């Protein structure tokens, strides 16, 4: 069976079905497939922001923090 033939059969079955449970399973499958394709789960916009920040960091323009510094900043923010 060719890919195109399989697609058509699936489309026809989806159009004919009234089984909401089946439709939800198919929708969940497509959603999980989308996340798997994205690998990191980031939108393109968020991915671009991360890449820009990484580039700035590599140019020496960014700032990194140790775990201890992050923890202390979080504690101060919580108490403020």
C-alpha positions as CSV (number, residue, x, y, z in Angstrom):
1,X,0.0,0.0,0.0
2,X,1.4,3.4,-1.0
3,X,1.7,6.3,1.4
4,X,-0.9,8.3,-0.6
5,X,-3.3,5.4,-0.6
6,X,-2.9,5.0,3.2
7,X,-3.5,8.7,3.8
8,X,-6.7,8.6,1.7
9,X,-8.0,5.5,3.6
10,X,-7.3,7.2,6.9
11,X,-9.0,10.5,5.8
12,X,-12.1,8.6,4.7
13,X,-12.3,6.6,7.9
14,X,-11.9,9.8,10.0
15,X,-14.6,11.5,7.9
16,X,-17.0,8.6,8.5
17,X,-16.4,8.0,12.2
18,X,-18.6,9.4,14.9
19,X,-16.5,7.8,17.7
20,X,-15.3,10.8,19.7
21,X,-12.9,8.7,21.6
22,X,-11.2,7.6,18.4
23,X,-11.0,11.2,17.2
24,X,-9.5,12.3,20.5
25,X,-6.9,9.6,20.3
26,X,-5.9,10.6,16.8
27,X,-5.7,14.2,17.8
28,X,-3.5,13.2,20.8
29,X,-1.3,11.2,18.4
30,X,-0.8,14.2,16.1
31,X,0.0,16.5,19.1
32,X,2.6,14.1,20.5
33,X,4.1,13.7,17.0
34,X,4.3,17.5,16.7
35,X,6.2,17.7,20.0
36,X,8.5,14.9,18.9
37,X,9.2,16.8,15.6
38,X,10.1,19.9,17.6
39,X,12.4,17.8,19.8
40,X,12.8,20.5,22.4
41,X,9.2,21.6,22.5
42,X,10.0,25.2,21.8
43,X,8.1,27.4,19.4
44,X,10.2,28.9,16.6
45,X,10.0,32.3,18.3
46,X,11.3,30.9,21.6
47,X,14.0,28.9,19.8
48,X,15.2,32.1,18.1
49,X,15.3,33.9,21.5
50,X,17.4,31.1,22.9
51,X,19.8,31.2,19.9
52,X,20.2,35.0,20.2
53,X,21.0,34.7,23.9
54,X,23.5,31.9,23.2
55,X,25.2,34.0,20.5
56,X,25.4,37.0,22.9
57,X,26.9,34.7,25.6
58,X,29.5,33.4,23.1
59,X,30.4,37.0,22.2
60,X,31.0,37.7,25.8
61,X,28.0,39.9,26.1
62,X,25.9,37.6,28.2
63,X,26.0,36.8,31.8
64,X,25.9,33.4,33.4
65,X,25.3,32.5,37.1
66,X,26.4,29.6,39.3
67,X,23.7,27.5,40.9
68,X,24.5,29.2,44.2
69,X,24.0,32.7,42.7
70,X,20.7,31.7,41.2
71,X,19.4,30.2,44.4
72,X,20.4,33.3,46.3
73,X,18.7,35.6,43.8
74,X,15.5,33.5,44.1
75,X,15.6,33.6,47.8
76,X,16.0,37.4,47.8
77,X,13.2,37.8,45.3
78,X,10.9,35.6,47.4
79,X,11.6,37.6,50.5
80,X,11.2,41.0,48.8
